[in-house]
């Protein structure tokens, strides 16, 4: 398998952007200020979230979610694993942002390069588990010819909010009429 030279650079840039942007103070994050006696005091306009465990929180007050997935992919009918990359932008909906809609892009490099563009719907089933799925198109190369095929992409993400960064394992499955693939990897996301 030949990996394009720009692929590691692209991956590094995406990870750097996510971690750099997450270093900024989140406006929805609970802040504490010292009281006159030197003890910390919670701001009166914030509530304690039942799933707040120190720096790990599971609530996301942001309207948008930008996620990057880095995975090992197994393509049906092919031996071995290949790297896979997923990028999605989701508009979070509902009072507690349990639903979302947006766009996703997936790339699997190699001899049978595969690109996918999907309309996505997401649902946060539990405070730590998000399911995402949607129809789209797969742009792939088979026997030297480029093909545009209807496709479906699904993904499950275990997300933990660590100082504004959504981090956790992910598993995905996608298929079109030519092939299917299964991926397991890491999801890194940022709310804004």
C-alpha angles and dihedrals in degrees: 000000000000115000116202114247093236094058098082089044091052090049093049093049093051093049091046092050093050095048094042094051091046090058090072118094112266111231092215094049117112111251129196128206129196118258121226089266090056094254120127116253129193117238110254093232094062131076127210108252114223091229097049110123109174107287093351112090130166102199120093116199093185125108095217134047122199113192136184122195124198113189150161108242131205112200118203113254094016130100122236134004131293130194118262132195129200130186124183138174114201129186104216115224138193132041094290096029091246092144133049145174131199150107132301133194124196130188128190110180126202140076091328097038112199129194123181132191116192141178103227137205119191136192128190099219094181129006089267103033126074125180119200128184140156150148124261146131131288119213107199142160118234123173091345095308127108115231132192110208136172109254145176128218126194130180139178119202130190102207130192120181110227110181092323097320117111106217134173150100122300137193125196140184127194136172146176129177092278103047148346131220138196123205137189124186149102128315119207118184144171132203122216 
